[in-house]
Amino acid sequence: MKYLVLLAVLVVAYAWWRGQRRATMSRTEAPRQPPAPQDMVACAHCGVHLPRADALTSGPRSYCCAEHQRQDAR
């Protein structure tokens, strides 16, 4: 019987500790904003889509890597 009481006390103490920890974390943590969507372009050589910021451009055409840009220039 004493082990059952001890177990009940430990469960209640753990639940109280978790509740206090969550309350503290929710007050200090700022809500995260998802990253803004990026414009996507297709590689003129292979057609893979990638963010415009990562693409290599040659005039109006975009490429995923320097090798595709070089191969398409031939």
CHARMM internal coordinates of N, CA and C (Angstrom, degrees):
IC EDIT
DIST 1 N 1 CA 1.4547
DIST 1 CA 1 C 1.5241
ANGL 1 N 1 CA 1 C 111.24
DIST 1 C 2 N 1.3442
ANGL 1 CA 1 C 2 N 116.36
DIHE 1 N 1 CA 1 C 2 N -40.02
DIST 2 N 2 CA 1.4657
ANGL 1 C 2 N 2 CA 118.77
DIHE 1 CA 1 C 2 N 2 CA -178.04
DIST 2 CA 2 C 1.5284
ANGL 2 N 2 CA 2 C 111.00
DIHE 1 C 2 N 2 CA 2 C -66.15
DIST 2 C 3 N 1.3471
ANGL 2 CA 2 C 3 N 117.90
DIHE 2 N 2 CA 2 C 3 N -29.78
DIST 3 N 3 CA 1.4559
ANGL 2 C 3 N 3 CA 119.88
DIHE 2 CA 2 C 3 N 3 CA 177.66
DIST 3 CA 3 C 1.5321
ANGL 3 N 3 CA 3 C 111.47
DIHE 2 C 3 N 3 CA 3 C -70.29
DIST 3 C 4 N 1.3002
ANGL 3 CA 3 C 4 N 116.40
DIHE 3 N 3 CA 3 C 4 N -34.47
DIST 4 N 4 CA 1.4579
ANGL 3 C 4 N 4 CA 121.10
DIHE 3 CA 3 C 4 N 4 CA 176.82
DIST 4 CA 4 C 1.5303
ANGL 4 N 4 CA 4 C 110.81
DIHE 3 C 4 N 4 CA 4 C -65.57
DIST 4 C 5 N 1.3162
ANGL 4 CA 4 C 5 N 117.63
DIHE 4 N 4 CA 4 C 5 N -41.57
DIST 5 N 5 CA 1.4677
ANGL 4 C 5 N 5 CA 121.85
DIHE 4 CA 4 C 5 N 5 CA 176.99
DIST 5 CA 5 C 1.5270
ANGL 5 N 5 CA 5 C 109.90
DIHE 4 C 5 N 5 CA 5 C -65.37
DIST 5 C 6 N 1.3301
ANGL 5 CA 5 C 6 N 116.55
DIHE 5 N 5 CA 5 C 6 N -43.18
DIST 6 N 6 CA 1.4640
ANGL 5 C 6 N 6 CA 120.73
DIHE 5 CA 5 C 6 N 6 CA 178.89
DIST 6 CA 6 C 1.5401
ANGL 6 N 6 CA 6 C 110.30
DIHE 5 C 6 N 6 CA 6 C -61.93
DIST 6 C 7 N 1.3195
ANGL 6 CA 6 C 7 N 116.93
DIHE 6 N 6 CA 6 C 7 N -42.89
DIST 7 N 7 CA 1.4508
ANGL 6 C 7 N 7 CA 120.78
DIHE 6 CA 6 C 7 N 7 CA 177.96
DIST 7 CA 7 C 1.5255
ANGL 7 N 7 CA 7 C 111.37
DIHE 6 C 7 N 7 CA 7 C -62.62
DIST 7 C 8 N 1.3204
ANGL 7 CA 7 C 8 N 117.45
DIHE 7 N 7 CA 7 C 8 N -42.03
DIST 8 N 8 CA 1.4689
ANGL 7 C 8 N 8 CA 121.18
DIHE 7 CA 7 C 8 N 8 CA 178.97
DIST 8 CA 8 C 1.5270
ANGL 8 N 8 CA 8 C 110.61
DIHE 7 C 8 N 8 CA 8 C -63.18
DIST 8 C 9 N 1.3234
ANGL 8 CA 8 C 9 N 117.86
DIHE 8 N 8 CA 8 C 9 N -41.29
DIST 9 N 9 CA 1.4723
ANGL 8 C 9 N 9 CA 121.70
DIHE 8 CA 8 C 9 N 9 CA 178.55
DIST 9 CA 9 C 1.5293
ANGL 9 N 9 CA 9 C 110.03
DIHE 8 C 9 N 9 CA 9 C -64.04
DIST 9 C 10 N 1.3177
ANGL 9 CA 9 C 10 N 116.98
DIHE 9 N 9 CA 9 C 10 N -42.85
DIST 10 N 10 CA 1.4629
ANGL 9 C 10 N 10 CA 120.04
DIHE 9 CA 9 C 10 N 10 CA 179.46
DIST 10 CA 10 C 1.5327
ANGL 10 N 10 CA 10 C 111.87
DIHE 9 C 10 N 10 CA 10 C -64.85
DIST 10 C 11 N 1.3283
ANGL 10 CA 10 C 11 N 117.27
DIHE 10 N 10 CA 10 C 11 N -39.72
DIST 11 N 11 CA 1.4641
ANGL 10 C 11 N 11 CA 120.68
DIHE 10 CA 10 C 11 N 11 CA 178.32
DIST 11 CA 11 C 1.5207
ANGL 11 N 11 CA 11 C 110.76
DIHE 10 C 11 N 11 CA 11 C -64.26
DIST 11 C 12 N 1.3238
ANGL 11 CA 11 C 12 N 117.26
DIHE 11 N 11 CA 11 C 12 N -43.66
DIST 12 N 12 CA 1.4654
ANGL 11 C 12 N 12 CA 121.04
DIHE 11 CA 11 C 12 N 12 CA 179.26
DIST 12 CA 12 C 1.5290
ANGL 12 N 12 CA 12 C 110.17
DIHE 11 C 12 N 12 CA 12 C -64.91
DIST 12 C 13 N 1.3332
ANGL 12 CA 12 C 13 N 117.21
DIHE 12 N 12 CA 12 C 13 N -42.38
DIST 13 N 13 CA 1.4712
ANGL 12 C 13 N 13 CA 120.83
DIHE 12 CA 12 C 13 N 13 CA 179.64
DIST 13 CA 13 C 1.5363
ANGL 13 N 13 CA 13 C 110.39
DIHE 12 C 13 N 13 CA 13 C -63.84
DIST 13 C 14 N 1.3241
ANGL 13 CA 13 C 14 N 117.41
DIHE 13 N 13 CA 13 C 14 N -41.79
DIST 14 N 14 CA 1.4595
ANGL 13 C 14 N 14 CA 120.90
DIHE 13 CA 13 C 14 N 14 CA 179.21
DIST 14 CA 14 C 1.5264
ANGL 14 N 14 CA 14 C 110.92
DIHE 13 C 14 N 14 CA 14 C -64.46
DIST 14 C 15 N 1.3128
ANGL 14 CA 14 C 15 N 117.02
DIHE 14 N 14 CA 14 C 15 N -43.86
DIST 15 N 15 CA 1.4696
ANGL 14 C 15 N 15 CA 120.92
DIHE 14 CA 14 C 15 N 15 CA 178.96
DIST 15 CA 15 C 1.5289
ANGL 15 N 15 CA 15 C 110.81
DIHE 14 C 15 N 15 CA 15 C -62.65
DIST 15 C 16 N 1.3017
ANGL 15 CA 15 C 16 N 117.36
DIHE 15 N 15 CA 15 C 16 N -41.35
DIST 16 N 16 CA 1.4743
ANGL 15 C 16 N 16 CA 120.59
DIHE 15 CA 15 C 16 N 16 CA 178.14
DIST 16 CA 16 C 1.5242
ANGL 16 N 16 CA 16 C 110.11
DIHE 15 C 16 N 16 CA 16 C -64.45
DIST 16 C 17 N 1.3443
ANGL 16 CA 16 C 17 N 117.43
DIHE 16 N 16 CA 16 C 17 N -42.96
DIST 17 N 17 CA 1.4664
ANGL 16 C 17 N 17 CA 121.73
DIHE 16 CA 16 C 17 N 17 CA -179.65
DIST 17 CA 17 C 1.5273
ANGL 17 N 17 CA 17 C 110.83
DIHE 16 C 17 N 17 CA 17 C -62.87
DIST 17 C 18 N 1.3463
ANGL 17 CA 17 C 18 N 117.68
DIHE 17 N 17 CA 17 C 18 N -43.44
DIST 18 N 18 CA 1.4607
ANGL 17 C 18 N 18 CA 121.17
DIHE 17 CA 17 C 18 N 18 CA 178.53
DIST 18 CA 18 C 1.5341
ANGL 18 N 18 CA 18 C 111.39
DIHE 17 C 18 N 18 CA 18 C -63.48
DIST 18 C 19 N 1.3204
ANGL 18 CA 18 C 19 N 116.36
DIHE 18 N 18 CA 18 C 19 N -39.44
DIST 19 N 19 CA 1.4613
ANGL 18 C 19 N 19 CA 120.11
DIHE 18 CA 18 C 19 N 19 CA 178.61
DIST 19 CA 19 C 1.5183
ANGL 19 N 19 CA 19 C 112.05
DIHE 18 C 19 N 19 CA 19 C -64.71
DIST 19 C 20 N 1.3129
ANGL 19 CA 19 C 20 N 116.88
DIHE 19 N 19 CA 19 C 20 N -40.94
DIST 20 N 20 CA 1.4676
ANGL 19 C 20 N 20 CA 120.77
DIHE 19 CA 19 C 20 N 20 CA 177.90
DIST 20 CA 20 C 1.5231
ANGL 20 N 20 CA 20 C 110.65
DIHE 19 C 20 N 20 CA 20 C -65.85
DIST 20 C 21 N 1.3121
ANGL 20 CA 20 C 21 N 116.64
DIHE 20 N 20 CA 20 C 21 N -40.70
DIST 21 N 21 CA 1.4614
ANGL 20 C 21 N 21 CA 120.51
DIHE 20 CA 20 C 21 N 21 CA -178.64
DIST 21 CA 21 C 1.5299
ANGL 21 N 21 CA 21 C 111.00
DIHE 20 C 21 N 21 CA 21 C -66.63
DIST 21 C 22 N 1.3147
ANGL 21 CA 21 C 22 N 117.76
DIHE 21 N 21 CA 21 C 22 N -41.39
DIST 22 N 22 CA 1.4676
ANGL 21 C 22 N 22 CA 120.72
DIHE 21 CA 21 C 22 N 22 CA 178.41
DIST 22 CA 22 C 1.5250
ANGL 22 N 22 CA 22 C 111.50
DIHE 21 C 22 N 22 CA 22 C -65.71
DIST 22 C 23 N 1.3172
ANGL 22 CA 22 C 23 N 116.60
DIHE 22 N 22 CA 22 C 23 N -38.93
DIST 23 N 23 CA 1.4682
ANGL 22 C 23 N 23 CA 120.20
DIHE 22 CA 22 C 23 N 23 CA 179.46
DIST 23 CA 23 C 1.5293
ANGL 23 N 23 CA 23 C 109.91
DIHE 22 C 23 N 23 CA 23 C -64.33
DIST 23 C 24 N 1.3153
ANGL 23 CA 23 C 24 N 117.27
DIHE 23 N 23 CA 23 C 24 N -40.72
DIST 24 N 24 CA 1.4625
ANGL 23 C 24 N 24 CA 121.32
DIHE 23 CA 23 C 24 N 24 CA 179.59
DIST 24 CA 24 C 1.5212
ANGL 24 N 24 CA 24 C 110.59
DIHE 23 C 24 N 24 CA 24 C -67.39
DIST 24 C 25 N 1.3221
ANGL 24 CA 24 C 25 N 117.40
DIHE 24 N 24 CA 24 C 25 N -42.40
DIST 25 N 25 CA 1.4619
ANGL 24 C 25 N 25 CA 120.82
DIHE 24 CA 24 C 25 N 25 CA -179.04
DIST 25 CA 25 C 1.5205
ANGL 25 N 25 CA 25 C 111.48
DIHE 24 C 25 N 25 CA 25 C -66.85
DIST 25 C 26 N 1.3139
ANGL 25 CA 25 C 26 N 117.90
DIHE 25 N 25 CA 25 C 26 N -38.57
DIST 26 N 26 CA 1.4622
ANGL 25 C 26 N 26 CA 119.71
DIHE 25 CA 25 C 26 N 26 CA -177.78
DIST 26 CA 26 C 1.5236
ANGL 26 N 26 CA 26 C 111.56
DIHE 25 C 26 N 26 CA 26 C -70.17
DIST 26 C 27 N 1.3071
ANGL 26 CA 26 C 27 N 117.74
DIHE 26 N 26 CA 26 C 27 N -28.35
DIST 27 N 27 CA 1.4734
ANGL 26 C 27 N 27 CA 119.64
DIHE 26 CA 26 C 27 N 27 CA 178.40
DIST 27 CA 27 C 1.5207
ANGL 27 N 27 CA 27 C 111.71
DIHE 26 C 27 N 27 CA 27 C -76.39
DIST 27 C 28 N 1.3242
ANGL 27 CA 27 C 28 N 118.35
DIHE 27 N 27 CA 27 C 28 N -35.16
DIST 28 N 28 CA 1.4586
ANGL 27 C 28 N 28 CA 121.05
DIHE 27 CA 27 C 28 N 28 CA -175.20
DIST 28 CA 28 C 1.5183
ANGL 28 N 28 CA 28 C 112.98
DIHE 27 C 28 N 28 CA 28 C -90.11
DIST 28 C 29 N 1.3115
ANGL 28 CA 28 C 29 N 118.83
DIHE 28 N 28 CA 28 C 29 N -20.41
DIST 29 N 29 CA 1.4492
ANGL 28 C 29 N 29 CA 121.58
DIHE 28 CA 28 C 29 N 29 CA -175.93
DIST 29 CA 29 C 1.5218
ANGL 29 N 29 CA 29 C 111.13
DIHE 28 C 29 N 29 CA 29 C -90.52
DIST 29 C 30 N 1.3150
ANGL 29 CA 29 C 30 N 116.50
DIHE 29 N 29 CA 29 C 30 N 123.46
DIST 30 N 30 CA 1.4684
ANGL 29 C 30 N 30 CA 121.27
DIHE 29 CA 29 C 30 N 30 CA 177.87
DIST 30 CA 30 C 1.5286
ANGL 30 N 30 CA 30 C 108.84
DIHE 29 C 30 N 30 CA 30 C -79.34
DIST 30 C 31 N 1.3007
ANGL 30 CA 30 C 31 N 118.30
DIHE 30 N 30 CA 30 C 31 N 145.73
DIST 31 N 31 CA 1.4616
ANGL 30 C 31 N 31 CA 119.94
DIHE 30 CA 30 C 31 N 31 CA 178.60
DIST 31 CA 31 C 1.5331
ANGL 31 N 31 CA 31 C 110.59
DIHE 30 C 31 N 31 CA 31 C -65.80
DIST 31 C 32 N 1.3134
ANGL 31 CA 31 C 32 N 115.58
DIHE 31 N 31 CA 31 C 32 N 136.49
DIST 32 N 32 CA 1.4629
ANGL 31 C 32 N 32 CA 120.31
DIHE 31 CA 31 C 32 N 32 CA -178.73
DIST 32 CA 32 C 1.5249
ANGL 32 N 32 CA 32 C 109.93
DIHE 31 C 32 N 32 CA 32 C -86.29
DIST 32 C 33 N 1.3123
ANGL 32 CA 32 C 33 N 114.47
DIHE 32 N 32 CA 32 C 33 N 138.13
DIST 33 N 33 CA 1.4548
ANGL 32 C 33 N 33 CA 120.75
DIHE 32 CA 32 C 33 N 33 CA 176.15
DIST 33 CA 33 C 1.5313
ANGL 33 N 33 CA 33 C 107.50
DIHE 32 C 33 N 33 CA 33 C -97.15
DIST 33 C 34 N 1.3119
ANGL 33 CA 33 C 34 N 118.69
DIHE 33 N 33 CA 33 C 34 N 136.38
DIST 34 N 34 CA 1.4620
ANGL 33 C 34 N 34 CA 119.77
DIHE 33 CA 33 C 34 N 34 CA 176.85
DIST 34 CA 34 C 1.5282
ANGL 34 N 34 CA 34 C 109.67
DIHE 33 C 34 N 34 CA 34 C -66.85
DIST 34 C 35 N 1.3229
ANGL 34 CA 34 C 35 N 116.93
DIHE 34 N 34 CA 34 C 35 N 150.89
DIST 35 N 35 CA 1.4643
ANGL 34 C 35 N 35 CA 118.64
DIHE 34 CA 34 C 35 N 35 CA 179.41
DIST 35 CA 35 C 1.5270
ANGL 35 N 35 CA 35 C 110.72
DIHE 34 C 35 N 35 CA 35 C -63.59
DIST 35 C 36 N 1.3100
ANGL 35 CA 35 C 36 N 114.73
DIHE 35 N 35 CA 35 C 36 N 149.45
DIST 36 N 36 CA 1.4659
ANGL 35 C 36 N 36 CA 120.14
DIHE 35 CA 35 C 36 N 36 CA -179.93
DIST 36 CA 36 C 1.5238
ANGL 36 N 36 CA 36 C 109.49
DIHE 35 C 36 N 36 CA 36 C -67.04
DIST 36 C 37 N 1.3188
ANGL 36 CA 36 C 37 N 118.33
DIHE 36 N 36 CA 36 C 37 N 145.08
DIST 37 N 37 CA 1.4659
ANGL 36 C 37 N 37 CA 120.22
DIHE 36 CA 36 C 37 N 37 CA 178.22
DIST 37 CA 37 C 1.5247
ANGL 37 N 37 CA 37 C 110.62
DIHE 36 C 37 N 37 CA 37 C -65.84
DIST 37 C 38 N 1.3205
ANGL 37 CA 37 C 38 N 115.19
DIHE 37 N 37 CA 37 C 38 N 149.14
DIST 38 N 38 CA 1.4589
ANGL 37 C 38 N 38 CA 120.80
DIHE 37 CA 37 C 38 N 38 CA -179.30
DIST 38 CA 38 C 1.5220
ANGL 38 N 38 CA 38 C 109.69
DIHE 37 C 38 N 38 CA 38 C -110.29
DIST 38 C 39 N 1.3339
ANGL 38 CA 38 C 39 N 115.47
DIHE 38 N 38 CA 38 C 39 N 151.84
DIST 39 N 39 CA 1.4609
ANGL 38 C 39 N 39 CA 120.29
DIHE 38 CA 38 C 39 N 39 CA 174.44
DIST 39 CA 39 C 1.5286
ANGL 39 N 39 CA 39 C 108.27
DIHE 38 C 39 N 39 CA 39 C -71.48
DIST 39 C 40 N 1.3209
ANGL 39 CA 39 C 40 N 116.22
DIHE 39 N 39 CA 39 C 40 N 135.70
DIST 40 N 40 CA 1.4580
ANGL 39 C 40 N 40 CA 121.46
DIHE 39 CA 39 C 40 N 40 CA -179.61
DIST 40 CA 40 C 1.5296
ANGL 40 N 40 CA 40 C 109.07
DIHE 39 C 40 N 40 CA 40 C -110.70
DIST 40 C 41 N 1.3248
ANGL 40 CA 40 C 41 N 115.27
DIHE 40 N 40 CA 40 C 41 N 144.51
DIST 41 N 41 CA 1.4608
ANGL 40 C 41 N 41 CA 121.73
DIHE 40 CA 40 C 41 N 41 CA 176.47
DIST 41 CA 41 C 1.5200
ANGL 41 N 41 CA 41 C 108.15
DIHE 40 C 41 N 41 CA 41 C -130.16
DIST 41 C 42 N 1.3226
ANGL 41 CA 41 C 42 N 116.35
DIHE 41 N 41 CA 41 C 42 N 157.20
DIST 42 N 42 CA 1.4582
ANGL 41 C 42 N 42 CA 121.94
DIHE 41 CA 41 C 42 N 42 CA 178.39
DIST 42 CA 42 C 1.5238
ANGL 42 N 42 CA 42 C 109.30
DIHE 41 C 42 N 42 CA 42 C -100.62
DIST 42 C 43 N 1.3232
ANGL 42 CA 42 C 43 N 115.36
DIHE 42 N 42 CA 42 C 43 N 141.66
DIST 43 N 43 CA 1.4642
ANGL 42 C 43 N 43 CA 120.65
DIHE 42 CA 42 C 43 N 43 CA 175.70
DIST 43 CA 43 C 1.5255
ANGL 43 N 43 CA 43 C 108.10
DIHE 42 C 43 N 43 CA 43 C -66.47
DIST 43 C 44 N 1.3345
ANGL 43 CA 43 C 44 N 117.28
DIHE 43 N 43 CA 43 C 44 N 133.12
DIST 44 N 44 CA 1.4645
ANGL 43 C 44 N 44 CA 121.61
DIHE 43 CA 43 C 44 N 44 CA -178.54
DIST 44 CA 44 C 1.5242
ANGL 44 N 44 CA 44 C 111.22
DIHE 43 C 44 N 44 CA 44 C -70.50
DIST 44 C 45 N 1.3202
ANGL 44 CA 44 C 45 N 118.64
DIHE 44 N 44 CA 44 C 45 N -18.59
DIST 45 N 45 CA 1.4653
ANGL 44 C 45 N 45 CA 121.90
DIHE 44 CA 44 C 45 N 45 CA -177.80
DIST 45 CA 45 C 1.5257
ANGL 45 N 45 CA 45 C 112.07
DIHE 44 C 45 N 45 CA 45 C -93.26
DIST 45 C 46 N 1.3326
ANGL 45 CA 45 C 46 N 117.87
DIHE 45 N 45 CA 45 C 46 N -52.44
DIST 46 N 46 CA 1.4710
ANGL 45 C 46 N 46 CA 120.86
DIHE 45 CA 45 C 46 N 46 CA -173.84
DIST 46 CA 46 C 1.5257
ANGL 46 N 46 CA 46 C 113.58
DIHE 45 C 46 N 46 CA 46 C -109.98
DIST 46 C 47 N 1.3263
ANGL 46 CA 46 C 47 N 118.41
DIHE 46 N 46 CA 46 C 47 N -14.82
DIST 47 N 47 CA 1.4570
ANGL 46 C 47 N 47 CA 121.01
DIHE 46 CA 46 C 47 N 47 CA 176.34
DIST 47 CA 47 C 1.5181
ANGL 47 N 47 CA 47 C 115.35
DIHE 46 C 47 N 47 CA 47 C 87.62
DIST 47 C 48 N 1.3309
ANGL 47 CA 47 C 48 N 118.73
DIHE 47 N 47 CA 47 C 48 N 0.37
DIST 48 N 48 CA 1.4646
ANGL 47 C 48 N 48 CA 120.12
DIHE 47 CA 47 C 48 N 48 CA 179.54
DIST 48 CA 48 C 1.5278
ANGL 48 N 48 CA 48 C 109.42
DIHE 47 C 48 N 48 CA 48 C -68.37
DIST 48 C 49 N 1.3281
ANGL 48 CA 48 C 49 N 116.88
DIHE 48 N 48 CA 48 C 49 N 142.33
DIST 49 N 49 CA 1.4635
ANGL 48 C 49 N 49 CA 121.37
DIHE 48 CA 48 C 49 N 49 CA 179.77
DIST 49 CA 49 C 1.5221
ANGL 49 N 49 CA 49 C 110.03
DIHE 48 C 49 N 49 CA 49 C -92.82
DIST 49 C 50 N 1.3114
ANGL 49 CA 49 C 50 N 116.76
DIHE 49 N 49 CA 49 C 50 N 138.10
DIST 50 N 50 CA 1.4539
ANGL 49 C 50 N 50 CA 122.83
DIHE 49 CA 49 C 50 N 50 CA 179.04
DIST 50 CA 50 C 1.5192
ANGL 50 N 50 CA 50 C 109.46
DIHE 49 C 50 N 50 CA 50 C -148.24
DIST 50 C 51 N 1.3428
ANGL 50 CA 50 C 51 N 117.14
DIHE 50 N 50 CA 50 C 51 N 160.16
DIST 51 N 51 CA 1.4747
ANGL 50 C 51 N 51 CA 119.30
DIHE 50 CA 50 C 51 N 51 CA 178.48
DIST 51 CA 51 C 1.5241
ANGL 51 N 51 CA 51 C 111.24
DIHE 50 C 51 N 51 CA 51 C -61.72
DIST 51 C 52 N 1.3193
ANGL 51 CA 51 C 52 N 116.02
DIHE 51 N 51 CA 51 C 52 N 143.60
DIST 52 N 52 CA 1.4611
ANGL 51 C 52 N 52 CA 121.19
DIHE 51 CA 51 C 52 N 52 CA -178.86
DIST 52 CA 52 C 1.5322
ANGL 52 N 52 CA 52 C 111.02
DIHE 51 C 52 N 52 CA 52 C -58.31
DIST 52 C 53 N 1.3342
ANGL 52 CA 52 C 53 N 117.39
DIHE 52 N 52 CA 52 C 53 N -33.33
DIST 53 N 53 CA 1.4616
ANGL 52 C 53 N 53 CA 120.99
DIHE 52 CA 52 C 53 N 53 CA -178.87
DIST 53 CA 53 C 1.5334
ANGL 53 N 53 CA 53 C 111.73
DIHE 52 C 53 N 53 CA 53 C -67.14
DIST 53 C 54 N 1.3412
ANGL 53 CA 53 C 54 N 118.12
DIHE 53 N 53 CA 53 C 54 N -26.92
DIST 54 N 54 CA 1.4654
ANGL 53 C 54 N 54 CA 121.53
DIHE 53 CA 53 C 54 N 54 CA -179.07
DIST 54 CA 54 C 1.5254
ANGL 54 N 54 CA 54 C 112.97
DIHE 53 C 54 N 54 CA 54 C -92.57
DIST 54 C 55 N 1.3072
ANGL 54 CA 54 C 55 N 118.16
DIHE 54 N 54 CA 54 C 55 N -10.50
DIST 55 N 55 CA 1.4642
ANGL 54 C 55 N 55 CA 122.25
DIHE 54 CA 54 C 55 N 55 CA -174.51
DIST 55 CA 55 C 1.5256
ANGL 55 N 55 CA 55 C 111.20
DIHE 54 C 55 N 55 CA 55 C -81.15
DIST 55 C 56 N 1.3208
ANGL 55 CA 55 C 56 N 114.55
DIHE 55 N 55 CA 55 C 56 N 149.98
DIST 56 N 56 CA 1.4694
ANGL 55 C 56 N 56 CA 121.82
DIHE 55 CA 55 C 56 N 56 CA 172.02
DIST 56 CA 56 C 1.5207
ANGL 56 N 56 CA 56 C 106.46
DIHE 55 C 56 N 56 CA 56 C -95.46
DIST 56 C 57 N 1.3161
ANGL 56 CA 56 C 57 N 117.05
DIHE 56 N 56 CA 56 C 57 N 129.44
DIST 57 N 57 CA 1.4625
ANGL 56 C 57 N 57 CA 119.52
DIHE 56 CA 56 C 57 N 57 CA -177.28
DIST 57 CA 57 C 1.5147
ANGL 57 N 57 CA 57 C 110.64
DIHE 56 C 57 N 57 CA 57 C -111.25
DIST 57 C 58 N 1.3086
ANGL 57 CA 57 C 58 N 114.55
DIHE 57 N 57 CA 57 C 58 N 145.36
DIST 58 N 58 CA 1.4505
ANGL 57 C 58 N 58 CA 122.45
DIHE 57 CA 57 C 58 N 58 CA 175.11
DIST 58 CA 58 C 1.5222
ANGL 58 N 58 CA 58 C 106.16
DIHE 57 C 58 N 58 CA 58 C -138.68
DIST 58 C 59 N 1.3178
ANGL 58 CA 58 C 59 N 115.33
DIHE 58 N 58 CA 58 C 59 N 95.13
DIST 59 N 59 CA 1.4601
ANGL 58 C 59 N 59 CA 120.27
DIHE 58 CA 58 C 59 N 59 CA -173.52
DIST 59 CA 59 C 1.5245
ANGL 59 N 59 CA 59 C 108.67
DIHE 58 C 59 N 59 CA 59 C 68.48
DIST 59 C 60 N 1.3224
ANGL 59 CA 59 C 60 N 118.19
DIHE 59 N 59 CA 59 C 60 N -131.02
DIST 60 N 60 CA 1.4672
ANGL 59 C 60 N 60 CA 120.06
DIHE 59 CA 59 C 60 N 60 CA -179.47
DIST 60 CA 60 C 1.5272
ANGL 60 N 60 CA 60 C 112.85
DIHE 59 C 60 N 60 CA 60 C -83.60
DIST 60 C 61 N 1.3391
ANGL 60 CA 60 C 61 N 118.58
DIHE 60 N 60 CA 60 C 61 N -6.78
DIST 61 N 61 CA 1.4673
ANGL 60 C 61 N 61 CA 122.11
DIHE 60 CA 60 C 61 N 61 CA -175.65
DIST 61 CA 61 C 1.5197
ANGL 61 N 61 CA 61 C 111.29
DIHE 60 C 61 N 61 CA 61 C -94.99
DIST 61 C 62 N 1.3138
ANGL 61 CA 61 C 62 N 115.52
DIHE 61 N 61 CA 61 C 62 N 147.14
DIST 62 N 62 CA 1.4666
ANGL 61 C 62 N 62 CA 122.03
DIHE 61 CA 61 C 62 N 62 CA 178.90
DIST 62 CA 62 C 1.5211
ANGL 62 N 62 CA 62 C 109.32
DIHE 61 C 62 N 62 CA 62 C -120.13
DIST 62 C 63 N 1.3317
ANGL 62 CA 62 C 63 N 116.02
DIHE 62 N 62 CA 62 C 63 N 147.20
DIST 63 N 63 CA 1.4619
ANGL 62 C 63 N 63 CA 121.63
DIHE 62 CA 62 C 63 N 63 CA -177.96
DIST 63 CA 63 C 1.5276
ANGL 63 N 63 CA 63 C 109.56
DIHE 62 C 63 N 63 CA 63 C -132.73
DIST 63 C 64 N 1.3455
ANGL 63 CA 63 C 64 N 115.54
DIHE 63 N 63 CA 63 C 64 N 152.99
DIST 64 N 64 CA 1.4570
ANGL 63 C 64 N 64 CA 120.19
DIHE 63 CA 63 C 64 N 64 CA -179.15
DIST 64 CA 64 C 1.5258
ANGL 64 N 64 CA 64 C 111.67
DIHE 63 C 64 N 64 CA 64 C -84.95
DIST 64 C 65 N 1.3342
ANGL 64 CA 64 C 65 N 118.53
DIHE 64 N 64 CA 64 C 65 N -24.20
DIST 65 N 65 CA 1.4692
ANGL 64 C 65 N 65 CA 120.84
DIHE 64 CA 64 C 65 N 65 CA -179.96
DIST 65 CA 65 C 1.5314
ANGL 65 N 65 CA 65 C 109.11
DIHE 64 C 65 N 65 CA 65 C -151.96
DIST 65 C 66 N 1.3203
ANGL 65 CA 65 C 66 N 114.83
DIHE 65 N 65 CA 65 C 66 N 166.40
DIST 66 N 66 CA 1.4674
ANGL 65 C 66 N 66 CA 120.46
DIHE 65 CA 65 C 66 N 66 CA -177.78
DIST 66 CA 66 C 1.5263
ANGL 66 N 66 CA 66 C 111.23
DIHE 65 C 66 N 66 CA 66 C -66.98
DIST 66 C 67 N 1.3387
ANGL 66 CA 66 C 67 N 117.79
DIHE 66 N 66 CA 66 C 67 N -31.93
DIST 67 N 67 CA 1.4577
ANGL 66 C 67 N 67 CA 120.57
DIHE 66 CA 66 C 67 N 67 CA 179.37
DIST 67 CA 67 C 1.5232
ANGL 67 N 67 CA 67 C 111.23
DIHE 66 C 67 N 67 CA 67 C -63.90
DIST 67 C 68 N 1.3193
ANGL 67 CA 67 C 68 N 117.60
DIHE 67 N 67 CA 67 C 68 N -43.06
DIST 68 N 68 CA 1.4764
ANGL 67 C 68 N 68 CA 120.40
DIHE 67 CA 67 C 68 N 68 CA 177.68
DIST 68 CA 68 C 1.5152
ANGL 68 N 68 CA 68 C 111.23
DIHE 67 C 68 N 68 CA 68 C -66.59
DIST 68 C 69 N 1.3143
ANGL 68 CA 68 C 69 N 116.29
DIHE 68 N 68 CA 68 C 69 N -36.29
DIST 69 N 69 CA 1.4667
ANGL 68 C 69 N 69 CA 119.64
DIHE 68 CA 68 C 69 N 69 CA 178.09
DIST 69 CA 69 C 1.5297
ANGL 69 N 69 CA 69 C 109.97
DIHE 68 C 69 N 69 CA 69 C -64.70
DIST 69 C 70 N 1.3331
ANGL 69 CA 69 C 70 N 115.77
DIHE 69 N 69 CA 69 C 70 N -41.58
DIST 70 N 70 CA 1.4628
ANGL 69 C 70 N 70 CA 120.61
DIHE 69 CA 69 C 70 N 70 CA -179.88
DIST 70 CA 70 C 1.5302
ANGL 70 N 70 CA 70 C 111.12
DIHE 69 C 70 N 70 CA 70 C -68.54
DIST 70 C 71 N 1.3525
ANGL 70 CA 70 C 71 N 117.49
DIHE 70 N 70 CA 70 C 71 N -42.31
DIST 71 N 71 CA 1.4658
ANGL 70 C 71 N 71 CA 121.14
DIHE 70 CA 70 C 71 N 71 CA -179.28
DIST 71 CA 71 C 1.5245
ANGL 71 N 71 CA 71 C 111.85
DIHE 70 C 71 N 71 CA 71 C -66.34
DIST 71 C 72 N 1.3101
ANGL 71 CA 71 C 72 N 117.57
DIHE 71 N 71 CA 71 C 72 N -34.95
DIST 72 N 72 CA 1.4575
ANGL 71 C 72 N 72 CA 121.12
DIHE 71 CA 71 C 72 N 72 CA -178.97
DIST 72 CA 72 C 1.5253
ANGL 72 N 72 CA 72 C 111.42
DIHE 71 C 72 N 72 CA 72 C -75.99
DIST 72 C 73 N 1.3379
ANGL 72 CA 72 C 73 N 117.87
DIHE 72 N 72 CA 72 C 73 N -20.33
DIST 73 N 73 CA 1.4592
ANGL 72 C 73 N 73 CA 121.31
DIHE 72 CA 72 C 73 N 73 CA -179.08
DIST 73 CA 73 C 1.5260
ANGL 73 N 73 CA 73 C 111.68
DIHE 72 C 73 N 73 CA 73 C -76.84
DIST 73 C 74 N 1.3326
ANGL 73 CA 73 C 74 N 117.46
DIHE 73 N 73 CA 73 C 74 N -17.88
DIST 74 N 74 CA 1.4815
ANGL 73 C 74 N 74 CA 120.59
DIHE 73 CA 73 C 74 N 74 CA -178.51
DIST 74 CA 74 C 1.4740
ANGL 74 N 74 CA 74 C 113.02
DIHE 73 C 74 N 74 CA 74 C -68.55
END
COOR INIT
IC SEED 1 N 1 CA 1 C
IC BUILD
